[in-house]
């Protein structure tokens, strides 16, 4: 029976006007909404961020400088945070002046792109020149990301030796000493 248009009362069919399928769909929707709000509440909390401290940078710098001295290499070393900002830099005696800027750029490249700069140098040698258009990119060996628990906390860069030297990968060896110093710090 159709309700009268002038009547304020509307009669619903038995069961409230919903069949079992409709009630089931609404129940599933409500359950999903509750689950989503609980899951969302868990994800909107701050995460634990790893940070490269000055004390850590000093320890990394000491290990890196020692490695450079061991292979009789003079150069510049830079350590940056995850955003590429310089935390610590050093230019050894008798190092060419532009080396410090190059070390900073290598460290920044490694931190921002989260990869060793050697990778970009190798790709550039294969003709992948588009890397040259990337901002803050210096695709030369001698930069490495500093990583803790899978999170990049900074980068380290070295520049200044003149090739050919006693070892063609001197910048890589020097930078690796800094990466290993960080690994030892984290292991303790």
PyMOL CGO cylinders between C-alpha atoms (Angstrom):
from pymol import cmd
from pymol.cgo import CYLINDER

trace = [
    CYLINDER, 0.00, 0.00, 0.00, 1.35, 3.36, -0.96, 0.3, 1, 1, 1, 1, 1, 1,
    CYLINDER, 1.35, 3.36, -0.96, 1.48, 5.97, 1.75, 0.3, 1, 1, 1, 1, 1, 1,
    CYLINDER, 1.48, 5.97, 1.75, -0.80, 8.92, 1.34, 0.3, 1, 1, 1, 1, 1, 1,
    CYLINDER, -0.80, 8.92, 1.34, 1.11, 12.05, 0.32, 0.3, 1, 1, 1, 1, 1, 1,
    CYLINDER, 1.11, 12.05, 0.32, -0.66, 14.02, 3.03, 0.3, 1, 1, 1, 1, 1, 1,
    CYLINDER, -0.66, 14.02, 3.03, 0.29, 11.49, 5.72, 0.3, 1, 1, 1, 1, 1, 1,
    CYLINDER, 0.29, 11.49, 5.72, 3.36, 11.99, 7.92, 0.3, 1, 1, 1, 1, 1, 1,
    CYLINDER, 3.36, 11.99, 7.92, 3.72, 8.29, 8.56, 0.3, 1, 1, 1, 1, 1, 1,
    CYLINDER, 3.72, 8.29, 8.56, 5.51, 6.02, 6.15, 0.3, 1, 1, 1, 1, 1, 1,
    CYLINDER, 5.51, 6.02, 6.15, 5.18, 2.31, 6.53, 0.3, 1, 1, 1, 1, 1, 1,
    CYLINDER, 5.18, 2.31, 6.53, 8.28, 0.24, 5.89, 0.3, 1, 1, 1, 1, 1, 1,
    CYLINDER, 8.28, 0.24, 5.89, 8.07, -3.28, 4.70, 0.3, 1, 1, 1, 1, 1, 1,
    CYLINDER, 8.07, -3.28, 4.70, 8.86, -6.01, 7.18, 0.3, 1, 1, 1, 1, 1, 1,
    CYLINDER, 8.86, -6.01, 7.18, 12.62, -6.14, 7.99, 0.3, 1, 1, 1, 1, 1, 1,
    CYLINDER, 12.62, -6.14, 7.99, 13.09, -2.38, 7.81, 0.3, 1, 1, 1, 1, 1, 1,
    CYLINDER, 13.09, -2.38, 7.81, 13.15, -2.22, 4.03, 0.3, 1, 1, 1, 1, 1, 1,
    CYLINDER, 13.15, -2.22, 4.03, 16.51, -3.97, 3.69, 0.3, 1, 1, 1, 1, 1, 1,
    CYLINDER, 16.51, -3.97, 3.69, 17.16, -7.46, 2.54, 0.3, 1, 1, 1, 1, 1, 1,
    CYLINDER, 17.16, -7.46, 2.54, 19.90, -9.67, 4.00, 0.3, 1, 1, 1, 1, 1, 1,
    CYLINDER, 19.90, -9.67, 4.00, 22.39, -8.71, 1.30, 0.3, 1, 1, 1, 1, 1, 1,
    CYLINDER, 22.39, -8.71, 1.30, 21.95, -4.99, 1.99, 0.3, 1, 1, 1, 1, 1, 1,
    CYLINDER, 21.95, -4.99, 1.99, 22.40, -5.50, 5.75, 0.3, 1, 1, 1, 1, 1, 1,
    CYLINDER, 22.40, -5.50, 5.75, 25.51, -7.60, 5.13, 0.3, 1, 1, 1, 1, 1, 1,
    CYLINDER, 25.51, -7.60, 5.13, 27.02, -4.92, 2.85, 0.3, 1, 1, 1, 1, 1, 1,
    CYLINDER, 27.02, -4.92, 2.85, 26.38, -2.19, 5.41, 0.3, 1, 1, 1, 1, 1, 1,
    CYLINDER, 26.38, -2.19, 5.41, 27.91, -4.30, 8.18, 0.3, 1, 1, 1, 1, 1, 1,
    CYLINDER, 27.91, -4.30, 8.18, 31.00, -4.95, 6.01, 0.3, 1, 1, 1, 1, 1, 1,
    CYLINDER, 31.00, -4.95, 6.01, 31.28, -1.23, 5.21, 0.3, 1, 1, 1, 1, 1, 1,
    CYLINDER, 31.28, -1.23, 5.21, 31.08, -0.28, 8.90, 0.3, 1, 1, 1, 1, 1, 1,
    CYLINDER, 31.08, -0.28, 8.90, 33.69, -2.93, 9.81, 0.3, 1, 1, 1, 1, 1, 1,
    CYLINDER, 33.69, -2.93, 9.81, 35.99, -1.64, 7.05, 0.3, 1, 1, 1, 1, 1, 1,
    CYLINDER, 35.99, -1.64, 7.05, 35.57, 1.96, 8.20, 0.3, 1, 1, 1, 1, 1, 1,
    CYLINDER, 35.57, 1.96, 8.20, 36.40, 1.01, 11.80, 0.3, 1, 1, 1, 1, 1, 1,
    CYLINDER, 36.40, 1.01, 11.80, 39.45, -0.98, 10.66, 0.3, 1, 1, 1, 1, 1, 1,
    CYLINDER, 39.45, -0.98, 10.66, 40.65, 1.87, 8.46, 0.3, 1, 1, 1, 1, 1, 1,
    CYLINDER, 40.65, 1.87, 8.46, 40.34, 4.41, 11.26, 0.3, 1, 1, 1, 1, 1, 1,
    CYLINDER, 40.34, 4.41, 11.26, 42.29, 2.17, 13.66, 0.3, 1, 1, 1, 1, 1, 1,
    CYLINDER, 42.29, 2.17, 13.66, 44.97, 1.49, 11.05, 0.3, 1, 1, 1, 1, 1, 1,
    CYLINDER, 44.97, 1.49, 11.05, 45.13, 5.19, 10.20, 0.3, 1, 1, 1, 1, 1, 1,
    CYLINDER, 45.13, 5.19, 10.20, 45.56, 6.08, 13.84, 0.3, 1, 1, 1, 1, 1, 1,
    CYLINDER, 45.56, 6.08, 13.84, 48.61, 3.81, 14.00, 0.3, 1, 1, 1, 1, 1, 1,
    CYLINDER, 48.61, 3.81, 14.00, 50.21, 5.36, 10.88, 0.3, 1, 1, 1, 1, 1, 1,
    CYLINDER, 50.21, 5.36, 10.88, 49.84, 9.00, 11.86, 0.3, 1, 1, 1, 1, 1, 1,
    CYLINDER, 49.84, 9.00, 11.86, 52.36, 8.72, 14.68, 0.3, 1, 1, 1, 1, 1, 1,
    CYLINDER, 52.36, 8.72, 14.68, 55.87, 10.16, 14.31, 0.3, 1, 1, 1, 1, 1, 1,
    CYLINDER, 55.87, 10.16, 14.31, 58.53, 7.67, 13.28, 0.3, 1, 1, 1, 1, 1, 1,
    CYLINDER, 58.53, 7.67, 13.28, 61.96, 7.21, 14.80, 0.3, 1, 1, 1, 1, 1, 1,
    CYLINDER, 61.96, 7.21, 14.80, 64.39, 9.13, 12.62, 0.3, 1, 1, 1, 1, 1, 1,
    CYLINDER, 64.39, 9.13, 12.62, 68.08, 8.29, 12.62, 0.3, 1, 1, 1, 1, 1, 1,
    CYLINDER, 68.08, 8.29, 12.62, 70.33, 11.35, 12.64, 0.3, 1, 1, 1, 1, 1, 1,
    CYLINDER, 70.33, 11.35, 12.64, 74.01, 11.81, 11.87, 0.3, 1, 1, 1, 1, 1, 1,
    CYLINDER, 74.01, 11.81, 11.87, 75.50, 13.69, 14.83, 0.3, 1, 1, 1, 1, 1, 1,
    CYLINDER, 75.50, 13.69, 14.83, 78.63, 15.83, 14.92, 0.3, 1, 1, 1, 1, 1, 1,
    CYLINDER, 78.63, 15.83, 14.92, 80.29, 13.29, 17.22, 0.3, 1, 1, 1, 1, 1, 1,
    CYLINDER, 80.29, 13.29, 17.22, 79.59, 10.52, 14.70, 0.3, 1, 1, 1, 1, 1, 1,
    CYLINDER, 79.59, 10.52, 14.70, 80.87, 12.69, 11.85, 0.3, 1, 1, 1, 1, 1, 1,
    CYLINDER, 80.87, 12.69, 11.85, 84.10, 13.35, 13.75, 0.3, 1, 1, 1, 1, 1, 1,
    CYLINDER, 84.10, 13.35, 13.75, 84.67, 9.62, 14.27, 0.3, 1, 1, 1, 1, 1, 1,
    CYLINDER, 84.67, 9.62, 14.27, 83.94, 8.91, 10.61, 0.3, 1, 1, 1, 1, 1, 1,
    CYLINDER, 83.94, 8.91, 10.61, 86.28, 11.74, 9.58, 0.3, 1, 1, 1, 1, 1, 1,
    CYLINDER, 86.28, 11.74, 9.58, 89.11, 10.36, 11.74, 0.3, 1, 1, 1, 1, 1, 1,
    CYLINDER, 89.11, 10.36, 11.74, 88.82, 6.91, 10.15, 0.3, 1, 1, 1, 1, 1, 1,
    CYLINDER, 88.82, 6.91, 10.15, 88.62, 8.39, 6.67, 0.3, 1, 1, 1, 1, 1, 1,
    CYLINDER, 88.62, 8.39, 6.67, 91.66, 10.62, 7.22, 0.3, 1, 1, 1, 1, 1, 1,
    CYLINDER, 91.66, 10.62, 7.22, 93.62, 7.64, 8.57, 0.3, 1, 1, 1, 1, 1, 1,
    CYLINDER, 93.62, 7.64, 8.57, 92.78, 5.62, 5.45, 0.3, 1, 1, 1, 1, 1, 1,
    CYLINDER, 92.78, 5.62, 5.45, 93.92, 8.51, 3.25, 0.3, 1, 1, 1, 1, 1, 1,
    CYLINDER, 93.92, 8.51, 3.25, 97.22, 8.76, 5.13, 0.3, 1, 1, 1, 1, 1, 1,
    CYLINDER, 97.22, 8.76, 5.13, 97.76, 4.98, 4.90, 0.3, 1, 1, 1, 1, 1, 1,
    CYLINDER, 97.76, 4.98, 4.90, 97.70, 5.12, 1.11, 0.3, 1, 1, 1, 1, 1, 1,
    CYLINDER, 97.70, 5.12, 1.11, 99.63, 8.41, 1.05, 0.3, 1, 1, 1, 1, 1, 1,
    CYLINDER, 99.63, 8.41, 1.05, 96.74, 10.29, -0.45, 0.3, 1, 1, 1, 1, 1, 1,
    CYLINDER, 96.74, 10.29, -0.45, 96.09, 13.94, 0.20, 0.3, 1, 1, 1, 1, 1, 1,
    CYLINDER, 96.09, 13.94, 0.20, 92.70, 15.35, -0.46, 0.3, 1, 1, 1, 1, 1, 1,
    CYLINDER, 92.70, 15.35, -0.46, 89.56, 16.79, 0.99, 0.3, 1, 1, 1, 1, 1, 1,
    CYLINDER, 89.56, 16.79, 0.99, 86.84, 14.95, 2.87, 0.3, 1, 1, 1, 1, 1, 1,
    CYLINDER, 86.84, 14.95, 2.87, 83.27, 16.10, 3.49, 0.3, 1, 1, 1, 1, 1, 1,
    CYLINDER, 83.27, 16.10, 3.49, 80.46, 14.63, 5.55, 0.3, 1, 1, 1, 1, 1, 1,
    CYLINDER, 80.46, 14.63, 5.55, 76.89, 15.83, 5.01, 0.3, 1, 1, 1, 1, 1, 1,
    CYLINDER, 76.89, 15.83, 5.01, 73.50, 15.07, 6.58, 0.3, 1, 1, 1, 1, 1, 1,
    CYLINDER, 73.50, 15.07, 6.58, 70.63, 13.37, 4.72, 0.3, 1, 1, 1, 1, 1, 1,
    CYLINDER, 70.63, 13.37, 4.72, 69.63, 16.70, 3.14, 0.3, 1, 1, 1, 1, 1, 1,
    CYLINDER, 69.63, 16.70, 3.14, 73.16, 17.33, 1.84, 0.3, 1, 1, 1, 1, 1, 1,
    CYLINDER, 73.16, 17.33, 1.84, 74.07, 20.01, 4.39, 0.3, 1, 1, 1, 1, 1, 1,
    CYLINDER, 74.07, 20.01, 4.39, 77.72, 19.98, 5.47, 0.3, 1, 1, 1, 1, 1, 1,
    CYLINDER, 77.72, 19.98, 5.47, 78.33, 18.70, 8.99, 0.3, 1, 1, 1, 1, 1, 1,
    CYLINDER, 78.33, 18.70, 8.99, 82.10, 18.43, 8.77, 0.3, 1, 1, 1, 1, 1, 1,
    CYLINDER, 82.10, 18.43, 8.77, 84.70, 19.04, 6.08, 0.3, 1, 1, 1, 1, 1, 1,
    CYLINDER, 84.70, 19.04, 6.08, 88.47, 18.96, 5.96, 0.3, 1, 1, 1, 1, 1, 1,
    CYLINDER, 88.47, 18.96, 5.96, 91.16, 19.76, 3.42, 0.3, 1, 1, 1, 1, 1, 1,
    CYLINDER, 91.16, 19.76, 3.42, 94.52, 18.17, 4.06, 0.3, 1, 1, 1, 1, 1, 1,
    CYLINDER, 94.52, 18.17, 4.06, 97.75, 20.07, 3.55, 0.3, 1, 1, 1, 1, 1, 1,
    CYLINDER, 97.75, 20.07, 3.55, 98.91, 20.55, -0.04, 0.3, 1, 1, 1, 1, 1, 1,
    CYLINDER, 98.91, 20.55, -0.04, 95.51, 19.62, -1.47, 0.3, 1, 1, 1, 1, 1, 1,
    CYLINDER, 95.51, 19.62, -1.47, 94.33, 21.55, -4.50, 0.3, 1, 1, 1, 1, 1, 1,
    CYLINDER, 94.33, 21.55, -4.50, 91.79, 24.21, -3.60, 0.3, 1, 1, 1, 1, 1, 1,
    CYLINDER, 91.79, 24.21, -3.60, 88.75, 22.94, -5.58, 0.3, 1, 1, 1, 1, 1, 1,
    CYLINDER, 88.75, 22.94, -5.58, 88.96, 19.51, -3.94, 0.3, 1, 1, 1, 1, 1, 1,
    CYLINDER, 88.96, 19.51, -3.94, 86.93, 20.55, -0.90, 0.3, 1, 1, 1, 1, 1, 1,
    CYLINDER, 86.93, 20.55, -0.90, 84.02, 21.74, -3.05, 0.3, 1, 1, 1, 1, 1, 1,
    CYLINDER, 84.02, 21.74, -3.05, 84.19, 18.51, -5.08, 0.3, 1, 1, 1, 1, 1, 1,
    CYLINDER, 84.19, 18.51, -5.08, 84.19, 16.38, -1.90, 0.3, 1, 1, 1, 1, 1, 1,
    CYLINDER, 84.19, 16.38, -1.90, 81.10, 18.22, -0.66, 0.3, 1, 1, 1, 1, 1, 1,
    CYLINDER, 81.10, 18.22, -0.66, 79.35, 17.71, -4.00, 0.3, 1, 1, 1, 1, 1, 1,
    CYLINDER, 79.35, 17.71, -4.00, 80.18, 13.99, -4.00, 0.3, 1, 1, 1, 1, 1, 1,
    CYLINDER, 80.18, 13.99, -4.00, 78.91, 13.60, -0.43, 0.3, 1, 1, 1, 1, 1, 1,
    CYLINDER, 78.91, 13.60, -0.43, 75.73, 15.53, -1.29, 0.3, 1, 1, 1, 1, 1, 1,
    CYLINDER, 75.73, 15.53, -1.29, 75.13, 13.40, -4.40, 0.3, 1, 1, 1, 1, 1, 1,
    CYLINDER, 75.13, 13.40, -4.40, 75.51, 10.20, -2.39, 0.3, 1, 1, 1, 1, 1, 1,
    CYLINDER, 75.51, 10.20, -2.39, 73.16, 11.40, 0.36, 0.3, 1, 1, 1, 1, 1, 1,
    CYLINDER, 73.16, 11.40, 0.36, 70.44, 12.85, -1.86, 0.3, 1, 1, 1, 1, 1, 1,
    CYLINDER, 70.44, 12.85, -1.86, 70.40, 10.05, -4.44, 0.3, 1, 1, 1, 1, 1, 1,
    CYLINDER, 70.40, 10.05, -4.44, 71.10, 7.37, -1.81, 0.3, 1, 1, 1, 1, 1, 1,
    CYLINDER, 71.10, 7.37, -1.81, 73.72, 5.61, -3.90, 0.3, 1, 1, 1, 1, 1, 1,
    CYLINDER, 73.72, 5.61, -3.90, 77.50, 5.58, -4.24, 0.3, 1, 1, 1, 1, 1, 1,
    CYLINDER, 77.50, 5.58, -4.24, 78.68, 8.12, -6.80, 0.3, 1, 1, 1, 1, 1, 1,
    CYLINDER, 78.68, 8.12, -6.80, 80.73, 5.37, -8.46, 0.3, 1, 1, 1, 1, 1, 1,
    CYLINDER, 80.73, 5.37, -8.46, 77.44, 3.97, -9.78, 0.3, 1, 1, 1, 1, 1, 1,
    CYLINDER, 77.44, 3.97, -9.78, 76.68, 7.23, -11.59, 0.3, 1, 1, 1, 1, 1, 1,
    CYLINDER, 76.68, 7.23, -11.59, 80.23, 7.45, -12.94, 0.3, 1, 1, 1, 1, 1, 1,
    CYLINDER, 80.23, 7.45, -12.94, 79.94, 3.94, -14.38, 0.3, 1, 1, 1, 1, 1, 1,
    CYLINDER, 79.94, 3.94, -14.38, 76.58, 4.71, -15.99, 0.3, 1, 1, 1, 1, 1, 1,
    CYLINDER, 76.58, 4.71, -15.99, 77.94, 7.95, -17.41, 0.3, 1, 1, 1, 1, 1, 1,
    CYLINDER, 77.94, 7.95, -17.41, 80.83, 5.98, -18.96, 0.3, 1, 1, 1, 1, 1, 1,
    CYLINDER, 80.83, 5.98, -18.96, 78.19, 3.78, -20.65, 0.3, 1, 1, 1, 1, 1, 1,
    CYLINDER, 78.19, 3.78, -20.65, 76.69, 6.86, -22.28, 0.3, 1, 1, 1, 1, 1, 1,
    CYLINDER, 76.69, 6.86, -22.28, 73.86, 7.54, -19.83, 0.3, 1, 1, 1, 1, 1, 1,
    CYLINDER, 73.86, 7.54, -19.83, 74.47, 11.29, -19.90, 0.3, 1, 1, 1, 1, 1, 1,
    CYLINDER, 74.47, 11.29, -19.90, 71.03, 12.29, -18.60, 0.3, 1, 1, 1, 1, 1, 1,
    CYLINDER, 71.03, 12.29, -18.60, 72.49, 12.12, -15.06, 0.3, 1, 1, 1, 1, 1, 1,
    CYLINDER, 72.49, 12.12, -15.06, 74.33, 15.33, -15.85, 0.3, 1, 1, 1, 1, 1, 1,
    CYLINDER, 74.33, 15.33, -15.85, 71.00, 17.18, -15.84, 0.3, 1, 1, 1, 1, 1, 1,
    CYLINDER, 71.00, 17.18, -15.84, 70.05, 16.05, -12.31, 0.3, 1, 1, 1, 1, 1, 1,
    CYLINDER, 70.05, 16.05, -12.31, 70.28, 18.75, -9.62, 0.3, 1, 1, 1, 1, 1, 1,
    CYLINDER, 70.28, 18.75, -9.62, 73.12, 18.38, -7.10, 0.3, 1, 1, 1, 1, 1, 1,
    CYLINDER, 73.12, 18.38, -7.10, 74.67, 15.56, -9.12, 0.3, 1, 1, 1, 1, 1, 1,
    CYLINDER, 74.67, 15.56, -9.12, 78.39, 14.91, -9.40, 0.3, 1, 1, 1, 1, 1, 1,
    CYLINDER, 78.39, 14.91, -9.40, 78.80, 11.50, -11.06, 0.3, 1, 1, 1, 1, 1, 1,
    CYLINDER, 78.80, 11.50, -11.06, 82.42, 10.84, -10.03, 0.3, 1, 1, 1, 1, 1, 1,
    CYLINDER, 82.42, 10.84, -10.03, 83.78, 8.11, -7.80, 0.3, 1, 1, 1, 1, 1, 1,
    CYLINDER, 83.78, 8.11, -7.80, 84.42, 9.16, -4.21, 0.3, 1, 1, 1, 1, 1, 1,
    CYLINDER, 84.42, 9.16, -4.21, 80.99, 9.58, -2.63, 0.3, 1, 1, 1, 1, 1, 1,
    CYLINDER, 80.99, 9.58, -2.63, 78.96, 7.11, -0.57, 0.3, 1, 1, 1, 1, 1, 1,
    CYLINDER, 78.96, 7.11, -0.57, 75.74, 7.26, 1.43, 0.3, 1, 1, 1, 1, 1, 1,
    CYLINDER, 75.74, 7.26, 1.43, 75.92, 6.76, 5.18, 0.3, 1, 1, 1, 1, 1, 1,
    CYLINDER, 75.92, 6.76, 5.18, 73.20, 4.27, 6.14, 0.3, 1, 1, 1, 1, 1, 1,
    CYLINDER, 73.20, 4.27, 6.14, 71.81, 3.11, 9.49, 0.3, 1, 1, 1, 1, 1, 1,
    CYLINDER, 71.81, 3.11, 9.49, 69.12, 0.42, 9.61, 0.3, 1, 1, 1, 1, 1, 1,
    CYLINDER, 69.12, 0.42, 9.61, 68.34, 0.94, 5.93, 0.3, 1, 1, 1, 1, 1, 1,
    CYLINDER, 68.34, 0.94, 5.93, 67.87, 4.69, 6.39, 0.3, 1, 1, 1, 1, 1, 1,
    CYLINDER, 67.87, 4.69, 6.39, 70.26, 7.16, 4.73, 0.3, 1, 1, 1, 1, 1, 1,
    CYLINDER, 70.26, 7.16, 4.73, 71.47, 9.56, 7.41, 0.3, 1, 1, 1, 1, 1, 1,
    CYLINDER, 71.47, 9.56, 7.41, 74.07, 11.36, 5.33, 0.3, 1, 1, 1, 1, 1, 1,
    CYLINDER, 74.07, 11.36, 5.33, 76.85, 11.06, 2.84, 0.3, 1, 1, 1, 1, 1, 1,
    CYLINDER, 76.85, 11.06, 2.84, 80.63, 11.15, 2.67, 0.3, 1, 1, 1, 1, 1, 1,
    CYLINDER, 80.63, 11.15, 2.67, 82.78, 12.43, -0.15, 0.3, 1, 1, 1, 1, 1, 1,
    CYLINDER, 82.78, 12.43, -0.15, 86.48, 12.59, -0.94, 0.3, 1, 1, 1, 1, 1, 1,
    CYLINDER, 86.48, 12.59, -0.94, 88.41, 14.38, -3.65, 0.3, 1, 1, 1, 1, 1, 1,
    CYLINDER, 88.41, 14.38, -3.65, 91.90, 15.54, -4.34, 0.3, 1, 1, 1, 1, 1, 1,
    CYLINDER, 91.90, 15.54, -4.34, 94.23, 12.77, -5.37, 0.3, 1, 1, 1, 1, 1, 1,
    CYLINDER, 94.23, 12.77, -5.37, 95.74, 12.89, -8.83, 0.3, 1, 1, 1, 1, 1, 1,
    CYLINDER, 95.74, 12.89, -8.83, 95.33, 9.84, -11.04, 0.3, 1, 1, 1, 1, 1, 1,
    CYLINDER, 95.33, 9.84, -11.04, 97.10, 7.67, -11.89, 0.3, 1, 1, 1, 1, 1, 1,
    CYLINDER, 97.10, 7.67, -11.89, 97.96, 6.87, -8.31, 0.3, 1, 1, 1, 1, 1, 1,
    CYLINDER, 97.96, 6.87, -8.31, 99.09, 3.71, -6.61, 0.3, 1, 1, 1, 1, 1, 1,
    CYLINDER, 99.09, 3.71, -6.61, 95.46, 2.54, -6.64, 0.3, 1, 1, 1, 1, 1, 1,
    CYLINDER, 95.46, 2.54, -6.64, 92.95, 3.63, -9.32, 0.3, 1, 1, 1, 1, 1, 1,
    CYLINDER, 92.95, 3.63, -9.32, 90.08, 3.56, -6.80, 0.3, 1, 1, 1, 1, 1, 1,
    CYLINDER, 90.08, 3.56, -6.80, 91.74, 5.61, -4.04, 0.3, 1, 1, 1, 1, 1, 1,
    CYLINDER, 91.74, 5.61, -4.04, 88.72, 7.85, -3.47, 0.3, 1, 1, 1, 1, 1, 1,
    CYLINDER, 88.72, 7.85, -3.47, 86.50, 4.78, -3.14, 0.3, 1, 1, 1, 1, 1, 1,
    CYLINDER, 86.50, 4.78, -3.14, 88.88, 3.15, -0.66, 0.3, 1, 1, 1, 1, 1, 1,
    CYLINDER, 88.88, 3.15, -0.66, 89.04, 6.30, 1.46, 0.3, 1, 1, 1, 1, 1, 1,
    CYLINDER, 89.04, 6.30, 1.46, 85.27, 6.77, 1.49, 0.3, 1, 1, 1, 1, 1, 1,
    CYLINDER, 85.27, 6.77, 1.49, 84.70, 3.09, 2.30, 0.3, 1, 1, 1, 1, 1, 1,
    CYLINDER, 84.70, 3.09, 2.30, 86.82, 3.57, 5.44, 0.3, 1, 1, 1, 1, 1, 1,
    CYLINDER, 86.82, 3.57, 5.44, 84.27, 6.15, 6.60, 0.3, 1, 1, 1, 1, 1, 1,
    CYLINDER, 84.27, 6.15, 6.60, 81.34, 3.88, 5.78, 0.3, 1, 1, 1, 1, 1, 1,
    CYLINDER, 81.34, 3.88, 5.78, 83.00, 1.05, 7.75, 0.3, 1, 1, 1, 1, 1, 1,
    CYLINDER, 83.00, 1.05, 7.75, 83.64, 3.38, 10.71, 0.3, 1, 1, 1, 1, 1, 1,
    CYLINDER, 83.64, 3.38, 10.71, 79.91, 4.11, 10.86, 0.3, 1, 1, 1, 1, 1, 1,
    CYLINDER, 79.91, 4.11, 10.86, 79.13, 0.38, 10.69, 0.3, 1, 1, 1, 1, 1, 1,
    CYLINDER, 79.13, 0.38, 10.69, 81.44, -0.24, 13.66, 0.3, 1, 1, 1, 1, 1, 1,
    CYLINDER, 81.44, -0.24, 13.66, 79.78, 2.55, 15.64, 0.3, 1, 1, 1, 1, 1, 1,
    CYLINDER, 79.78, 2.55, 15.64, 76.34, 1.08, 15.02, 0.3, 1, 1, 1, 1, 1, 1,
    CYLINDER, 76.34, 1.08, 15.02, 77.48, -2.45, 15.91, 0.3, 1, 1, 1, 1, 1, 1,
    CYLINDER, 77.48, -2.45, 15.91, 78.49, -1.39, 19.42, 0.3, 1, 1, 1, 1, 1, 1,
]
cmd.load_cgo(trace, "trace")
